[in-house]
Amino acid sequence: MIVRKGNETLEIRDEAEAINQYTDILKKQGIEAIVVLAHNPTLQTGKADIFDASEMAEKVDDEVDVIFAAHNHVYVDKEVDNKLIVQAYSYGSAFSDVDLELDAVTGEIVKKEAEVVTVYQKDYTPDPTVSAIMKKYEDLIAPIKAEIVGDSMATLPKGYPSTDTFGDFALGNLIADGMKASMNADFAMMNGGGVRAQLDAGEVTFGDLFAIQPFGNVLNKVLLSGADIETVLNNQITDKGLDFHIAGFKYTWDSATNKVVDIVLPNGNKIDPNQEYSVVVNNYMYRNLKYGIGALSTNLEVGPEDLQATVDYVKTLPKPFSYEVEGRIQKESDHGDGSFGPISIEP
């Protein structure tokens, strides 16, 4: 559970334990055919890094016959411990067609098979009733989406920070700069998974920015010491790569250790581990235990929605504006002379 505020009364349990509890209840009601709809990832070959549906299949009651996996948006059609696991990519590009054969007497599933079917949406005529409902709301929001708030000279791709020598993304820099400006903070950090679309070159509309930040997260400003900022940055580095776009500082990291080497302020000085700095994140990041921001920080101040901060910031930029990779995040590299350290990037 990431956003805990307002959900204090919820009991978050291990998936396998919860499934087994309710499977037992269903079995006592005489139900023999049981399907689990899960938002747990897995892979066709092997397992996902966390919350894997294949591991879950090994732990749950054998009366469970089918598990619908999700989250990592890949093809899955396999059996684990006699449980059929399926996943059909994402965004309606395919669906899992599962066929079950039940024993008419016992109700047991005696045969199960699946096919992941690709959907070519252009070949289908939309349902007119559903289309009419959608059009009603599309027409209502069209003027809001069409508001022009800026003009970008280039297309800014989305993505998590790169593990290349220069790791920052221009779009991530823009968003983090907007967060920092919105709450008048020293620094800002933005999770890469919250950047959901690229920004195309040309006129920038409210709708374009909404597509990039659609979650309605709220900005949180906190105080963190320099040492705690280093801890938080280390927490966002995993074997899969980097997570945070940043503003107000630069840092260098070591890919051999997955640790921060140094953090540098705009004036060229290294961050003071004992000094407190104001840092803007969003509420998802603040409450995410793996980052440690909520536990390490003090003086929480709640700000505007992240989207509004970006809209307001883009409105202040020149028309057209230009954003580029700046070397805010650098990987420690071999200089070719046997020494290691960050590589300078020309302005």
C-alpha positions, 0 to 999 in steps of 0.5 A, spaced: 500 500 500 503 506 497 498 511 499 496 510 506 492 516 508 485 514 508 486 507 508 489 506 515 483 501 516 485 496 511 488 490 512 494 488 507 495 481 507 499 476 503 496 474 496 497 467 497 494 467 504 488 471 502 486 467 496 487 460 500 482 463 506 477 465 501 478 459 497 476 455 503 470 459 504 468 457 497 470 450 497 465 449 503 460 452 499 461 446 494 464 451 489 470 447 485 472 451 479 476 457 482 479 463 478 483 468 481 484 475 478 490 478 480 494 484 478 501 480 479 506 480 474 510 474 471 514 472 465 513 467 460 519 464 462 522 465 469 519 470 474 518 477 475 522 481 481 517 482 486 510 479 487 510 474 482 504 470 480 508 464 478 510 464 486 503 465 488 501 459 484 506 455 487 503 457 494 495 457 493 490 452 494 490 446 488 483 448 487 485 454 484 485 453 476 486 459 473 490 466 475 490 472 470 496 476 471 498 483 470 502 489 471 508 488 467 504 488 460 507 482 457 505 475 454 504 470 458 500 463 457 503 457 461 502 452 467 505 453 474 503 447 479 497 445 475 495 452 475 494 456 468 497 463 468 495 468 463 496 475 461 495 479 455 499 485 454 496 491 455 491 497 453 486 493 450 492 490 444 490 483 446 485 479 450 486 472 454 481 467 451 481 462 456 477 455 455 475 451 461 471 444 461 467 442 467 465 435 469 458 436 469 457 432 476 463 434 480 463 441 478 471 440 477 475 443 472 478 437 468 481 441 462 483 448 461 487 452 455 488 459 453 490 463 447 492 470 447 488 473 442 491 480 438 486 485 437 486 489 431 482 495 433 481 498 426 477 492 424 472 493 429 466 497 429 465 501 436 459 499 439 454 505 438 451 506 445 458 506 448 461 510 443 455 515 444 456 515 452 464 517 451 463 522 445 458 526 450 464 526 455 469 527 450 465 533 447 465 536 455 472 536 456 475 538 449 475 545 450 479 544 457 484 539 453 485 544 447 487 550 452 494 552 449 499 553 455 506 553 451 510 551 445 516 546 445 521 546 440 522 539 440 519 532 442 521 530 449 521 523 450 518 519 456 522 514 460 526 513 467 532 516 467 537 512 463 543 508 465 547 511 460 553 516 462 548 522 462 542 519 465 537 525 465 531 526 460 529 533 458 522 531 460 523 529 467 528 535 468 522 540 465 517 536 470 522 536 476 523 544 475 516 545 475 515 542 482 521 546 485 518 552 482 511 551 484 513 550 492 519 554 492 524 549 494 531 547 494 530 541 490 525 536 487 525 529 485 519 526 480 518 518 480 519 516 472 513 511 473 509 517 473 511 520 467 506 516 462 507 520 455 512 523 451 511 531 449 510 532 442 514 538 438 509 544 437 504 547 441 503 544 448 496 543 450 493 542 457 491 535 454 498 534 452 500 535 459 494 531 462 496 525 458 503 525 461 501 526 468 494 523 469 494 521 476 492 527 480 498 526 485 499 532 490 506 535 491 509 534 498 514 539 500 519 536 506 525 537 509 531 532 508 538 533 510 544 532 505 545 525 508 538 523 508 537 525 500 543 521 499 540 515 502 533 516 498 537 517 492 540 510 493 534 507 495 531 509 488 537 505 484 536 498 483 539 493 479 533 495 474 536 502 473 534 509 476 527 512 478 528 519 479 528 525 475 531 531 479 532 539 479 536 543 483 542 539 484 546 534 480 549 527 482 554 522 480 552 514 481 557 508 481 553 502 477 558 497 480 555 499 487 549 502 485 550 507 490 551 515 489 558 517 489 557 525 490 551 530 490 553 537 487 549 544 488 548 549 482 554 553 485 559 547 484 559 545 492 558 538 494 551 537 498 552 538 506 550 532 509 548 535 516 544 541 512 537 541 511 534 542 504 527 543 502 525 538 497 519 537 493 516 530 491 509 527 490 504 524 495 506 517 492 513 518 493 512 520 500 508 514 502 512 509 498 516 505 504 522 503 499 524 510 498 524 512 505 522 519 504 516 519 509 520 516 515 526 521 514 523 527 512 520 533 517 515 539 516 511 536 511 507 541 507 502 539 502 502 543 495 498 543 488 496 537 484 503 535 480 499 537 473 497 544 475 504 545 477 507 543 470 502 547 467 503 553 471 511 552 469 510 551 462 506 557 461 512 561 464 517 558 459 519 562 452 515 560 446 517 556 443 521 553 449 527 548 449 529 543 454 535 538 453 539 533 457 543 537 462 548 532 465 544 532 472 545 525 473 551 522 471 554 515 471 561 514 474 565 512 468 572 510 466 576 516 463 581 511 459 587 513 463 585 508 468 582 513 473 574 514 474 569 519 475 564 523 472 565 526 465 563 533 464 558 535 459 558 542 455 553 547 456 
